[in-house]
Amino acid sequence: MPAKKSNAGGRVVGLFLSPRHGLAMKPHRQAQARENHGLEGDTHARPDSLRQVLLLESETLEEFGLAPGALKENIVTAGIRLAGLSAGTRLRIGDALLEVTIDCAPCVFVDSVQTGLREKIRGRRGTLARVVQSGAIRVGDPVGLLTL
């Protein structure tokens, strides 16, 4: 049975890629998602990884006074709750289809961004996903939850 779009939805407000570990995330207006790989040009893109793409809600960034890209997220969304989505939940983002793998646990890096943030942001650090259908993702694109 094909997936159907639910009423819940948001939009992409930021796209970020880093060509190498340790480098700052760079903003982009568009990114190409590649099936079972991730976002082309991003250091985290690799086959069969649970962390091909990291999504984070802009509302979380705003609450903690953080700039988009500060927590190494690839896609910043607005108007849609992503934290806590079940593994296997699918998201249509622009032309691409992503599947939630797991919530992102805050790591030591998070405290280097803001002292004490690792504990404060627990459960809201972001949502990890893998790419199940290739396609372009652009700033402004809709983000929709899909249901079976």
LINUR-V960450 format. One record per residue. N is the residue number from 0. RES is the residue in one small letter. SS is DSSP state (h for helix, s for strand, l for the rest). Layout:
N:RES:SS
N:RES:SS
This chain:
0:m:l
1:p:l
2:a:l
3:k:s
4:k:s
5:s:s
6:n:s
7:a:s
8:g:s
9:g:s
10:r:s
11:v:s
12:v:s
13:g:s
14:l:s
15:f:s
16:l:s
17:s:l
18:p:l
19:r:l
20:h:l
21:g:l
22:l:l
23:a:l
24:m:l
25:k:s
26:p:s
27:h:s
28:r:l
29:q:s
30:a:s
31:q:s
32:a:s
33:r:s
34:e:l
35:n:l
36:h:l
37:g:s
38:l:s
39:e:l
40:g:l
41:d:l
42:t:l
43:h:l
44:a:l
45:r:l
46:p:l
47:d:l
48:s:l
49:l:l
50:r:l
51:q:l
52:v:s
53:l:s
54:l:s
55:l:s
56:e:s
57:s:h
58:e:h
59:t:h
60:l:h
61:e:h
62:e:h
63:f:l
64:g:l
65:l:l
66:a:l
67:p:l
68:g:l
69:a:l
70:l:l
71:k:l
72:e:l
73:n:l
74:i:s
75:v:s
76:t:s
77:a:s
78:g:l
79:i:l
80:r:l
81:l:l
82:a:l
83:g:l
84:l:l
85:s:l
86:a:l
87:g:l
88:t:l
89:r:s
90:l:s
91:r:s
92:i:s
93:g:l
94:d:l
95:a:s
96:l:s
97:l:s
98:e:s
99:v:s
100:t:s
101:i:s
102:d:s
103:c:l
104:a:l
105:p:l
106:c:l
107:v:h
108:f:h
109:v:h
110:d:h
111:s:h
112:v:h
113:q:l
114:t:l
115:g:l
116:l:h
117:r:h
118:e:h
119:k:h
120:i:l
121:r:l
122:g:l
123:r:l
124:r:l
125:g:l
126:t:s
127:l:s
128:a:s
129:r:s
130:v:s
131:v:s
132:q:s
133:s:l
134:g:s
135:a:s
136:i:s
137:r:s
138:v:l
139:g:l
140:d:l
141:p:s
142:v:s
143:g:s
144:l:s
145:l:s
146:t:s
147:l:l
